[in-house]
Amino acid sequence: MDKKKIVNLLNQDLEGEHAAIIQYLAHGYAMGEGEMACEIEAIAREEMRHLDLLAETIVELGGIPSLKRGKMRTGGKAVADWMGKDVLQEEDAVKQYQEHINAISDLKIKRLLRRILSDEKSHHGDFKHFVDKAKREGAQDLRGKRQDKVTKTLNWGIEHEYTVILQYLLHSYMTPSEEVKKEMEDQAINEMQHLGWLAEELVSGKGKPRIEHIKVDRSTRTADMLRAGIKIEKEVTKAYDRAAKEVKEKDLKQLLLRIRDHEIYHTDVFTDLLKEEKE
């Protein structure tokens, strides 16, 4: 099998990981604080690691990591229903990874996929356990139907954070600069924290997180990547500042200002890197 075909298969796997991450995070956030929600978010973080490993391998083969999100299983009246959908998501993953292991002859890649497959089998067992646990403990959907300016602001923030997570991860995979790669990864992780804070704030306020993104910059030159990062960070800094001034809730105001200050930091980091890139 040539490299192009292997890249296509790995991108299918990457898209599946992307879908699982968002599906599991959505389920975890909707349950609020608690042991099971924490365990589900931990599984989502393992899927993030899989995505990272796949993306790095795709780039090594000369490909570009896909930003598409695979099929998600949403809906369900009860938490146990969600866990059942997560079981099915893992069954699909196990089947697909096994097929790709059989199809690919490259020993290094087969080894990577077997390692991921082992995790997916474990996740499958975890979610089967969560089905029973959700029924036994009466786990509930803590989201509400609140729709107002506050929930709109928070969902706007989630949309932004999701977008730049994908953007900074893609740029970290594609840049040849090790320093830029590290900083892009670090800032993507920080944006993941922001997304979680905003989603949790929405649920606690009886709103419903909407985890969707807008257009992602796909620059291939490092300087252009940094310029795109600076541009979006400056724009969002102003937006978070405006939002903080408009909200009345003290805790929410502090959260928005904290995120704003992080975005200012990102701008400064990218600006310094751009200066170095030009020298």
N, C-alpha and C positions, 0 to 999 in steps of 0.2 A: 504494500500500500504506500503511495507517495505521500509527501508531506502535506500537500493541499487537502487530500482526503482525511488525513489524520486531524488536521486543524478543524475541518468541518465537523468531525465527530466530537472533538474536544469542546468546540463552541456549543454544540448541542448539550453537552454535559454542563458547561458553564451557565447556559440559559436556564437549565433545570435547577442549578444551585441558586441562581438569582431569584427564581420564583419561590423556592423553598424558604429562603431568607425572609422575604417580605411576607409570605403567608404565615410563617411561624412568629415573626415579630408582631404582626397584626393580632394574632391570637393571644400572644403573651401580654401585649399592652391592654387588650380589652378585658383581661382578667384582673388588672390592677396588681397590687402587691400580693405576694404569697409565694409559697414554696414551689408550686407547680409552674406558675408564671416564670419564676426565676430559672427553673430547669428548662423550660421551653426556649427562653432567650439564650441560655447557654448552648442549646442545640443549634440555634440560629448562628451563634458565633462560630461554631464548628463548621457550619456550611459556608460561612464567610472565608474561613481558612481554606476550604476546598476550592472556592472560587479563585482565591489568590494563587493557589498551586496550579490550577488549570490555566489561568491567564498567563502566568510566567512561562509555562510550558508552551503555550500557543505562540508567544513572542519569540521564544528560543527557536521555534520551527519556522519563523519568518511570517507568521500570521498576525492578525489584529483581533484582540479579544472582542467578542460580541457584547453589545450593551442591551440586547433584547432580553426581555423577561419571558421565561417559559410559561406554560399553562399553570394557573393557580386554581386551587379549589376553595372557593369562598362560600359564604352562606351557612345556614344551619341554625336551628332554633336554640340549641343548647350547647354548652361547652363540650359535652361528650360527642356531639355531632362533629364539632370542629376537630376533635382529636381523631375521630374516625377518618376524616378527610386527610389529616396529616399522615395517618397510617397508609392510606392509598398513595399519597405523594411519595412516601418512602418506598413503597412497593414498585412504583414506576422507576424510581431511581435505581433500585437494586437490579431490576430487569435490564435497564439501559446500560448500566455500567458493565454488567456481565456480558452483554452483547458486544460492547466496544472492546472489552478485554479479549474476547475471542477473535474479533476482527483485526485488531492491531498486532503486528508482529514485533514492533520495537520493544525490547525487553525493559528498558528504563520506564517507558510510558505505561506498559502493562503493570509494572511494579507500583507506580503511582496510583493507577486506577484500582488496583487491588486494595491498596491502603485506604482509599476513599470508600470503596465498597464495604470494607469492614465496618467503617463508621456508620454507613447508611443502614446496615443490618442491625446495628446496635440502636440507632434512632428508631427503627421500625418497632423494635421491642419496647422501647421507651413509650412511644405513642400508644401502643396497645395497652400498656399499663395505665396510661393517663386516661384512656376511655373509661376503664373501671373506676379509677380514682375520682374522676370528675363526677361520675354517677354517685359514688359512695359519699363524697364530701359535699355534694351539691354546689359545685363550682358555678359561678354566675358570670354572665356578661354584664360588666359594670358601665358600659357605654350608655349614653342617653341620646335624646333627640334634640338637644339644645342646638339652636342655630341662631347666632347673633354675630355682632362685629368681633367679639373676642374669639369665638370658634373659627371665624373666617381668617382672622389674623394668625392663629395657631396653625391652621391647615396651610396657609400660605408659607409659613415658616418651614413646615414639614416638606412641602414641595421644593422649596429652595434647597434645604439640606440634602434631600435625596438626590437632587440634580448634581450638586457639587461633590457629593460622595462618589457618584459614578464618574464625574469629570476628573477628579483628582486621582482616582484609582487608575483610570485609563491612561492619564498622562504619566503616572508613576511607572506603569508597565512599559510605556513607549519611549520615554526619554533615555538617552544614553548617559546622562549625567547622574552619577551615584548620589551626589548631594541633593539634587532636585528630586530624585526618586524618593529619598528618605523623607524629605520635607513634605512632598505630596502625600505620601502614606500617612505621615503623622497628622497632617491637617484633615485628611479624610476620616481618620479615627476620631478626631475632635468633632467633626461634623456629624458623625454617627452618634456621639454623645448628645449633641444638640437635638437630633431627630428624636431620640428617646425621651429627653426631657420634655419636649413639646408634646409628644404623643401622650405621655403620662399626665401632663397638665390638662390636656383635652379630656381624657377619660375621667380624671378626678373632678372635672367641672361638668360632667355629664354630656360631653360632646363626643363626636366620633371621628377618630383620625382617618384621613384619606391619604394613603401613601402612594402618591403618583409624582412623576417628575416632568419637567419641561425639556426643551432641547438642550443637549449636552454638547459643549465645544469639543471638537475632535482634532484639534491642531496636532501636527506631527513634528514641528520644530519646537525645541525647548523654549526659546525666547517667546514664541507665540503662545505656548502653553501658559507661561508666567504672565504674559500680558492679559490673557483671558481670565486668569485667576484674580489678578489685581482689579480688573474691570468689574467682575461680578462681586468681589468682596467690598469694593467701595460702594457699589449700588445697594447692597444688602445692609451695609452698616448704616446708611442713611435711613433705610426702611425700618430697621429694628429700632433706631433711635426715635423715629416718628411714632411707631407703634407704642413704645414705652411711655411716651408723653401722653398718649391718648387713653391708655387703660387706667382704671381706678384701683384695681386690686394691687395691694402693695407687693405681695409675693410674686405675682405675674410681672409686674414692672421690674422687679429685681432680676427675674429670670431673663427677660428680654434685654436688659442692660448688660447682664453677664455675657450673653451670647454676642451682643454688639461688640463688647470689648474683645472677645475672642476673634471676631471677624477683623477688627482693627489690627490685631496681632498677625493674622494671616496675611493681610495686605503688606505689612512691614516685612515679613519674612520673604514673600514673593518679590517685593521691590528690591531687597538686598540681593537676592539670587539673580534677578534680571541684570542688575549692575555688574555682577561678577560674570554673567554670561556674555555681556557686551565687551568686556575687557580682553 
